[in-house]
Amino acid sequence: MEVLVSIFVLALGVIGVAGMQLMAMRNSQTSNYQTIAVQLATELADNMRSNAAAMNQNDSSNPFIFDYNAATDSAPTAPTKKCYTSTDCSASELAEFDIYLWKLRLTGQIKDAGGKVVGATGLPGGRVKVCRDKKPYDSGSLTWDCTAPLTGGVNSPMVIKVGWQGRGTNPDGSKNTSSTSDYPPSVAITVESYVNPTQ
C-alpha cells in the first residue's frame, strides 16, 4: 500500500512538472511572437517616417493607411516598380514597395539565396492595420477600430497595430482562442513624421 501511495504521489509530481514545462514553452512562444511584432511595427514606423512625402498625403490617397490580414487576404502582390534599384520611384511608389517587403516579413516569406528566412520569421495569421486613431486603447485594451475625427483642423496621429492568431484576450476580457481573424492587436505604435508638412 505504501508503495502504491508513493507511486501515486510521484505520478502527481511528474504531471505537475510536465504542466509547468508546457506552460513555460507557451509563454516563451508568446514572448517570441511579441518580440517579432514589436520589431515589425518599429520597422514599418521607420519606413513611414523616412518617407514623409507619402506619409503626409491626404488619407484618401495615403499609401501607408492600409489593413492587411495574412489569414484571410491573398498573398502580397509585387508592385510594378521595384525600388532600391536604378528605377526612379515616387514617394507613393516607394511606400508601396516598402509595404510589399514588410508584408513578406509579416508572413515570413523573405528568404535569402539559400532559402533561409531573413529576419523575423513572421506571425501566425498576422494582421496589421495602419490608421489614424485618437484612442488606440478602448476601455483599457487594444482594438482594431479606429476613431479619427478632425479636432481643430489637426488629424489624429497615425497608429500601427499588429496582432496574430490565438493571442491574448478579447476586448470583453474573455480568453482569445479564435483561429480566425477575430483577435485583438498585440502592439500599437504611434507614428509622427520627421518632417513637418507645414514647413
C-alpha positions in Angstrom: 0.0 0.0 0.0 2.8 2.4 0.9 4.5 1.7 -2.5 1.2 2.4 -4.3 0.8 5.7 -2.4 4.4 6.6 -3.2 3.9 5.9 -6.9 0.7 8.0 -6.9 2.4 10.9 -5.3 5.4 10.6 -7.7 3.0 10.5 -10.7 1.2 13.7 -9.5 4.6 15.4 -9.2 5.6 14.3 -12.7 2.3 15.6 -14.1 2.8 18.9 -12.3 6.3 19.3 -13.7 5.1 18.4 -17.2 2.3 21.0 -16.9 4.8 23.7 -15.8 7.1 22.8 -18.7 4.2 23.1 -21.2 3.2 26.5 -19.7 6.8 27.7 -19.9 7.0 26.7 -23.6 3.8 28.5 -24.4 5.0 31.7 -22.6 8.3 31.5 -24.4 6.5 31.2 -27.8 4.2 34.1 -26.9 7.2 36.2 -25.9 8.9 35.4 -29.2 5.9 36.4 -31.2 5.6 39.6 -29.1 9.2 40.5 -29.9 8.7 39.9 -33.6 5.5 42.0 -33.6 7.4 44.9 -31.9 10.3 44.6 -34.4 7.9 44.6 -37.4 5.9 47.6 -36.1 9.1 49.5 -35.4 10.4 48.8 -38.9 7.2 49.9 -40.6 7.2 53.1 -38.4 10.8 53.9 -39.6 9.8 53.4 -43.2 6.9 55.7 -42.7 8.9 58.4 -41.0 11.7 58.3 -43.7 9.1 58.8 -46.4 7.4 62.0 -45.1 6.1 62.9 -48.6 3.9 59.8 -48.7 3.1 59.7 -45.0 1.7 63.3 -45.1 -0.6 62.8 -48.0 -4.4 63.1 -47.6 -5.9 60.0 -46.0 -7.8 59.1 -49.2 -4.6 58.7 -51.2 -2.1 57.8 -48.4 -0.4 54.5 -49.2 0.5 54.0 -45.6 -3.1 53.7 -44.5 -4.0 50.0 -45.0 -5.4 46.9 -43.4 -3.8 43.5 -44.2 -4.7 40.2 -42.7 -2.5 37.2 -43.7 -5.1 34.8 -42.5 -7.8 35.9 -44.9 -6.2 38.1 -47.6 -4.3 36.9 -50.6 -0.5 36.8 -50.7 1.3 40.1 -51.1 1.4 41.2 -54.8 4.7 42.7 -56.0 4.4 46.4 -57.1 5.1 47.3 -60.7 8.3 49.2 -59.7 11.0 47.6 -57.6 12.7 50.5 -55.8 16.1 50.3 -54.2 17.5 49.8 -57.7 18.2 52.1 -60.6 14.4 52.6 -61.2 13.2 56.1 -60.2 10.3 55.8 -57.7 8.0 58.5 -56.5 7.2 58.8 -52.8 4.0 56.7 -53.2 5.7 54.1 -55.3 8.5 53.8 -52.7 5.8 53.4 -49.9 4.1 50.7 -51.9 7.4 48.8 -52.4 8.3 49.1 -48.7 4.8 47.9 -47.6 5.1 44.9 -50.0 8.5 43.9 -48.5 7.1 44.4 -45.0 4.1 42.2 -45.7 6.5 39.5 -46.8 8.3 39.8 -43.5 5.0 39.7 -41.6 4.2 36.4 -43.3 7.7 35.0 -43.1 8.3 34.9 -46.8 11.5 36.9 -47.2 14.3 34.4 -47.9 18.0 34.6 -48.8 19.6 32.9 -51.8 19.9 29.7 -49.8 16.2 29.6 -49.0 16.7 30.6 -45.3 14.1 33.1 -43.9 15.7 36.5 -43.3 15.0 38.5 -40.1 11.7 38.0 -38.3 10.1 34.6 -39.0 6.6 36.1 -39.3 3.5 35.8 -37.2 0.8 33.1 -37.5 -2.2 34.6 -39.2 -0.5 38.0 -38.7 -2.6 41.2 -39.2 -1.6 44.8 -39.5 -3.8 47.9 -39.6 -2.4 51.4 -40.1 -4.9 54.2 -39.5 -5.5 57.5 -37.7 -6.7 56.8 -34.2 -7.2 59.2 -31.3 -7.5 56.4 -28.8 -5.9 53.1 -29.7 -6.8 51.7 -26.3 -10.6 51.4 -25.9 -11.7 50.5 -22.4 -8.2 49.6 -21.4 -7.4 47.1 -24.2 -6.3 47.4 -27.8 -8.8 47.2 -30.6 -8.7 47.2 -34.4 -11.3 50.0 -34.5 -10.0 53.5 -35.5 -11.6 56.7 -34.4 -10.0 59.8 -36.0 -12.2 62.9 -36.2 -10.6 66.2 -37.1 -10.0 68.3 -33.9 -9.2 71.9 -34.5 -8.2 71.1 -38.1 -5.5 68.6 -37.0 -5.8 64.9 -37.8 -5.4 62.2 -35.1 -2.0 60.6 -35.1 -1.1 57.6 -37.3 -1.1 54.3 -35.4 0.3 50.9 -36.4 -1.5 48.0 -34.9 -0.1 44.4 -35.2 -1.6 41.1 -33.9 -1.7 37.4 -34.6 -4.0 34.4 -34.2 -4.6 32.9 -30.8 -3.0 35.8 -28.9 -4.3 37.5 -25.7 -7.8 38.3 -24.6 -10.8 39.7 -26.4 -12.0 43.3 -25.7 -14.6 41.9 -23.3 -11.9 40.2 -21.2 -12.6 36.7 -22.4 -9.7 34.4 -23.4 -9.0 34.5 -27.1 -8.8 31.1 -28.6 -10.0 32.0 -32.1 -8.3 30.6 -35.1 -9.8 33.2 -37.4 -9.2 37.0 -37.7 -11.3 37.8 -34.7 -8.4 38.5 -32.3 -7.1 41.8 -30.7 -3.9 43.6 -31.7 -0.9 42.9 -29.5 1.2 46.0 -30.4 0.2 49.6 -31.2 2.8 52.3 -32.1 2.0 55.9 -32.7 3.9 57.4 -35.6 4.8 61.0 -36.3 6.7 62.3 -39.4 10.2 63.6 -39.0 9.2 66.4 -41.3 6.6 69.0 -40.5 4.4 69.2 -43.6 3.6 72.8 -43.0 7.3 73.9 -43.2 
